[in-house]
Amino acid sequence: MTATERPLSRGVVTRYAIGSLGTGGFATLPGLVLVFYLTDTLGVTALAAGLVVTAAKVWDVVIDPWIGEHSDRALARTGTRRTWMRVGAVALPVGFVLTFAVPAGLAPAASGVWVFLAFLATATAFSLFQVPYIALPAELTSDYDARTRLLSWRVVVLSLAILLFGAGGPMLRRMGGDDEAIGYLVMAIVAGLVIGAGMLVAVSTASRGLPGVQAPRRGIRAAYAEGFAALRRSAPFRALLATFVLQGLATGVMLAGANYVAVWVLESEDALTLLFVALIAPAVLCAPLWSRISRGVGKERAFQWASLLFALASLSLIGMIWAPGAWVYLPVALAGAAYAGMQTLPMAMLPDVISHDAREHGEGRAGSFGGIWTAGETAGMALGATVLTIVLALTGYLESTGSTVVEQPAAAVAGIAVSFSALPAVLVLLSMVPLARYSLRRHDIDADAASAPAATDGSSQPNPENDTQETV
């Protein structure tokens, strides 16, 4: 019996989900504080700060397809994706600490260069882990609903990670007192260790390395060709990826803007913690609920419902411009409930796309799909921060260094509010256009599972850790 034919054990589901403690932490904390750290501690201009973050993310977009193809080749040759995942998990905490360890006294331009180089290395380590991590669900189970259960628990942990890092990161930062640089360094050390530990736990869900087949060496051009070939031949993948990238852009704008909303719109640094609690508490509760809904109406329709709810909740936040206050936590909570579905469902649909492509076109290329997917997700989140910095620059946002106090113009405050409300709502509504073109349904995936042959090429090796009677 192959790994894709066995039911998932609770241990595998748990360990795979814990990996999102790392991926959620890395996706949340830099997106939340890095631009703010550059503009309001190091004195880097808003546009330059956006370029620093975006350039490092663009590098990720460039290397993710290459990592995906090489992950597939490593799986075929050695029977495991563990090696690169482990390297990324160990290297990421080091780079993360260096990102927030800018030496005192550096000029803003030099500080920006330091952060860029350190964050570039950190993002590379993250990709080494993330790309094979995204590929694993297609190999862990072929069951339509089991994939949703697997990914729903991943989103529960992801949501808790967003809360932990989104609320706890700023709290750790304040431990530096008046010395913001020390506060950021403490935050980076603690967060980096937790991120790395979560990733190392998830590494154990990959196959241990049973004998595979000798895979030919490929150049970088062949690696990219493989990834983009998967994108060209799979219409469901194109539709799902376009949807997820637009939604990543929307959540990236909101995430990067949350700190600014707390400080300049709600006028309270404590509001940042409350915003994250309001967003994530419903997400934790609703991730399993979206799994149940999808069993009744299908993943694609449940995904549409979640997207529409998020767009409407975000749009209502435009009222912050005229009446900022505690009322904002209610629409944020509704957005959090929807966000759980916007993460669970597309991630559960991706293994369906991968397995369907393998049945239609032969050899499975989960790593290549994962590389393109991670590149798209990274691009969306990175461009979210870039879009925010453009809005800040256009509305006259004033940068500062250290504890210097400035007064922002009304236009800048309004721009922050729009970036947190109307702009994400429009992007999510646009994402529903490609989502309507997603064609795979439950009967397609059930037919794929019924016709699945036993694995012989190393693309779906047995995983002894799944051999247990305790199933989910």
N, C-alpha and C positions, 0 to 999 in steps of 0.2 A: 504493500500500500504506500503510495507516495505521500509526501507532506501535504499536498493540496487535497488529498482525499480523507485525511483524518480530521476528526473534530478538534476544535481548539481547546487546549487545557486552560484552566484558570491561571496557572502559572505563566503561560505564554502571554495571555491577554494582559496580565498584570505587569509583567516585565516590559512588554512592548509599550504599554501606556506610560510607564514611568519614564521612558525616553522623551516624552513630551514635557517633562519637567525641564529637560535641557533645551529642547527646541523652542518651547514656549518662553523660557527665560531669555534666550538669546534674541528671539523675535521681539520681545516686549521691551526689555530694559534699554538697549541701544536706541530703539525707535522712540522711546519715551524721553530719555535724558541726554542723548548724545548731541543733538542740535542745540539744545538748551545749554549744555555744558560748554559748547564751542562759543555761542553768542554771549552768554551771560556770566561766564567765568573766565574764559580765555580771551574774550574781546574780539573774536573772529566775526566778520560781517555775516549777515544772514545768508546772502547768496553764496559766499565762500564756504560757509558751514554746510549748506545744501550740496555744494559740489564735492566736498570732502566725503560726505556720507554716500552720495550717489556714485562717485567714482569707484569706491570700494565695492559697492553692490554690483556695479556694471562688470567688474572683474569676476564676480560670482556668476553672473549671467553668462559670461564667456566660457568659464571653465566647467560649469555644471554638466553640459552635454558630454564633454570629454570624460568627466568623472563617471557619468552614467554608463557609457560604453565600456570603459575599462572595468567598472564593477561587474558588468555582465561577463566580460572576458575572464575576470578573476573567478567568478562563480563557476563558469564552465571548466576552467583549468584546475581549480583547487577545491571546488565544492563549497565555497563559503564567501560571504561578503564581509566577514568580520574584520579583516585586517585594516582596511581603510577606515572603517567605522571607529575602530579602537584608536588609530592614530589621530583622527579628528577629535575624539573625546578627550584625549590626553593633552593635545596641543592647544585647544581652544581656551582653557582657563589662563594659560600663560599670556596669550595674545590679548585677552580681555583685560587683564590687569595692566598690561603695558599701555593699552589705549587710554586709561585714566591715570597714568603715572607721568604726565607731562612735567618736566623739571620746572621748578619755580624760576621766574625771571625771564623765561623765553618770550620773545616778541610774538604777537598774535599770528603773524605769518608762519614763523617757525613752529609754533604750537600746532597750527593747522596741519603742517607737513608731518609732524610727529604722530598726531592722531590718525592721519590718513594711512601712514605706513603700518602702524600697529593694528588698526582696524582691518586693513587689507589682509594681513596675516590671519587675524581672527576669523574673518569671513571665509577664507580659504579652508581653515580647519573645520568650520561649520559645514561647508559643502561636502567635505570628505565623509562626514557622518550622515548628513541629511539626505543625500541622494540615494544611497543604498537603503537607508531607513524607510524612505517613501516607497521603495520597490518591494519591501518585504511582504505587505499584506496580500499581494497577488500570489505569493508563494506559500503563505501560511494556511490559506483555505480557499476553496473554490465555491463555497456556499454563498448565495446572494445575501441572505439575512445575517449569516455569521460575520461577514465582512462589516456590515453596519454595526453589529454589536462590538466587534473589535475596535472599530474607529470611534464609536460613541464613548467607550471608556477612555480611549486616547484623548478625546476632546474634554472629558471630565478632568483628567489630569492637566491637559493644556490650559483649561480655564482656571484651575487652581494655581497653575504656574503663573498665569497672567496676573492673578490677584496677589500671589506671593511676591512676585518681582515688581509689579506695578505699585503696590502699596508699601511693600517692605523696602524696596530700593531707595525711594526718597527718605524713608525713616532712617536707614543706614547712612545715607548721605548727610543727614542733619547731625550725626554723631560727631562730625568734625567741628561743630560749633561755628565760630566765625571764620574758620579756615575751610573754605569750600573745597579746596584741592585735597585736603586730608579726608574730608567726608566722601568725596568721590572715590578715592583710593580704597577706603574701607569697604565701600559698597562693591567695588569691582572684585576685591579679594574674596569676600563672602559669596557673592553671586557666581563668580567664576568656578569656585569649588563645587557649589550645588549643581550648576549646569553640567560640569564634567562628570559628576557622580551619576546623575540621571542618565546621561548618555551611555556610560559604561554598563549600567544595568541592562539597557535595551540591547546592547551588543550581544548578550547571551541568547537572544531569540533567533539570531541567524544560525544557519546550519553550521555544524562544527568543522566541516571540511572533509567529507567523504570523497573518494576518488572521482574525478571528473574526466573530461576529455581534453586533449590538447587543443587550445584555441590559438588561431593564427594571430601574430602581432599585427596591430593596425596603427597607422600613423594618425596624427591629429585630424587631418582632413577626413579620413575614413570614419573617425569617431563622430565628428559633426554630421557627416553624411548619414550615418545610421540614425542619429537622433532626429534629424529633420525629415528623413524618410518615414519614420513612424508618424510624425506630425502630418505629412502630406497624405499618407494612405488612410488615416483614421479620421473620418469626419466626426464621430462622437468625441474623440480626443480634442480636436480643434474647438468644438463647441464648448466642452467642459473647461478647457484651458482658458479660452477667452473670457468666460464667465468668472473664473477664479482670479484671473489677473485684474480685471476691473474691480472686483470686490476687494482684492488685496490692496489696490490703489486707494479705495475708499477707506478701509480700515487703517491703512498707513497714514493717511492724512489725519484721521481722528486721533490715532495714537501719538503722532508727533505733536499734535496740537493740544493734547490734554493738559500738559504742564502749563502752557500759556493760558488756557481757559481758567485753570485754577488760580493762577497768580493775577491775571489782568482782567478777567471777566467776572469771576466769582470773588476775586480779591482775598483769597485765602489759600495758603499752601496746603492746609489740611484738607481742602476740598479735593485735592488730587486723590488722596486715599479714599474718600467717600465716593468719588466717581468710579474708581475701580471696584469697590465693594458693590455699588449699585449695578455695575455692568456684569460682574463675574458671578455673583451669588445666583442670579437667575440662570446663567449659562450652565453652571454646575448641575442645577436641578433639572434643566430642560434637555440636556444632551441625551439621556436615556429616553425622554419623551419623544424626541424627534425620531429616534430609532423605532419606537412603536408606531408612530404615525406613518413612517415610510413603509412598514409592513402592510399597512392597510391601503395606502394610496400610491405607493411607489416612491422611490427615492427622488426622481426628477420632479414630481408634483410637490412633494414635501419641501424640496429645495426652493421651488418657486414661492411657496407660502412664506418660508422663512425670510427670503430676500425681500418680499413686499413688506412684511412687518418691519424689518430693519429700516427700509427706506422711509416709511411713514413715521417711525419713531424718531429717526434722525432729523427729518424735515421739521418736526415740531420744535426742535431745539433752537430754531432760528429766533424764537422769542427771547433768547438771552440778550439780544441786542438792546431791547427796550426794557426788559424786566428780569434781570438776573436774580436768581434766588434758589431756594431749596427745591422748588418744583421740578427743576431739571433732572433730579434723580429718578423720577418716575419714567419719563421717556427713555432715559439711559438704561433703566432696568428692562424695559420692553426690548430695546435694542440688544441687550445682553441675552435675553431669551431667544431672540432671532439669531444672534451670532452663533449660538450653539449649533443650530441647524445648518448655518452657512459654513461651518467647519466640518461637522460630522458627515453631512451628506455628500459633498463633492469628494472628500477623501475616501468615502466608501464606494463612490462611483468609479474612481480611478482604477482600482483593481479589476472591476468589471470590464473597463475599457481595455486594460492590458491583457486579460485572459481571452477576451473576445478577439483581439487582434492576433493572439497566438494561435487560436483555432483557425482563423481565417487565412493566416499567412505563414503558418509553420512555427519556426523557432521563436520562443518567447524572448522578448527584449525588455524586461521590466526595468533594468537599469537605465536604458536609453529613454524610456518614457519618464522615469523618475528624474533624469537629468534635465530634460526639457521642462517638466512640471516645476521643478525647484527653481530653474532659471526664470520662468514666468512669475512664480510667486515672489521671488527675490526682487525682480524688476518692479512688480507692482508695489511692494512695500517700500522699496527705495524711492521710487518716484513719488510716493505719498509724502515723504519728508521733503522732497524737492519742490513739489507743488506748494507745500506750506511755506517754505522759505521764499518762494516767488511772491506769494500773497503778502507775506510780511514785508518784503522789500517794496512792493508796489503801494502798500498802505502806509509806509513811512515808519516802520518799527525801528525803535532805537536800541542799539546794542549797548552792553555795559561790561565792565570787568570787575571781578571780585564782588564785594558787597556794595558797590556803587549803586545809589538809588536814582532811577530816572522816572519820568512821567510820560507814559505813552500817549500819542495823539488818539483822538476818538476814532479816526479812520482805522488805525491799527487794531484797536480793540474790536471794532466791528468786523474787520477782516478775520480775526481769530475766531469769532463766533460763527461766521459764515463757513469757514474751513472745517468747523466741527459739526456742522448741521446740514445746510443746503447742499454743499458740494459733495459730501459722501452720499447723500440721498440720491442725487442725480446720477452719480456713478453706478450705484447699485441698480437703479431703474434701467440704465443702459445695459447692465450685465444680463438682464432678463431677456434681451433680444437673442444673443447666441444660445442662452439656456433653452429657449423654445425650440432650437434646432437639434437638441440632443436626442438621439433616436433609440438608444438601447433601452429595453424594458426587461422586466423580470423573466419573461419566457425566453428571451435571447440568452440570458446568463445561465438559466437552468439547462437550456439545450447545450451550451458550451460545456457545462460541468458533466453532463451525461455522456458527451462524446470525448472527454479528455482521455488521452492515452497515458500509459505509465511513462514517467520521465526516464529518458535514457541519455540525455545530453548534458546533464549537470545543471539544467535550468530550473529544476524543481526537485532538489535532492531531499531524501528523507531526513527528518530532523528528530533525532532520538529524544529530544526534550519535549516533543509533542506526544510521545507515547505514554499516555496516562488515561485512566478511566474517568478522571475528574474533568468534565467538560463544561463549557459555557454554552 
